């Protein structure tokens, strides 16, 4: 089983749609969780960290369920500029070491 | 302020050759990590260096090596290149070796022919 697994995608949605990405991780000792965004042929950029209590940043909401080892990202009112690959990321060492484990990514295309 | 800078941006090498990739961290950052991203996959951890010492190593063959210099810049070396080494090589720096404040450079795209 892969350490971080994501929805295979791609997701093709119209502008204004709500889209949800799901992710599971295998290491129950994982301490830190993130969503990164990667545009085509660019480097990954941190979208948001994910906390157990859930957190929101504008149109983006992230949730973590430690019992199920499940992470989600909800994007409301999708914009054309949201088109990118979304990477689910965990760090298994409590943030004390620079070892990020990335999922394969889910590609999102938002259409007019 | 300059971000993480990597050089070169693109590189084409022949199988069996050796390559050196370079990374300069954000000023004040003491940790550098290297990742390999093959097309269609997420980045995969190769090495982390903090204060010039290796702090972590991913599941890569001994053909891959790295080092960090006193100014905290870093080099990734790959010997005996294989076609499968073709990838985007990403460098990330952070202040104190954690993943918070992690910033990636724009990467070096290596093509092995």
Interface residues (C-beta under 8 A of the other chain):
Chain A: X4 X32 X34 X41 X42 X43 X44 X45 X46 X87 X89 X91 X95 X96 X97 X98 X99 X100 X101 X102 X103 X104 X105
Chain B: X31 X33 X35 X40 X41 X42 X43 X44 X45 X48 X50 X55 X56 X58 X88 X90 X92 X94 X97 X98 X99 X100 X102 X104 X105 X106 X107 X109
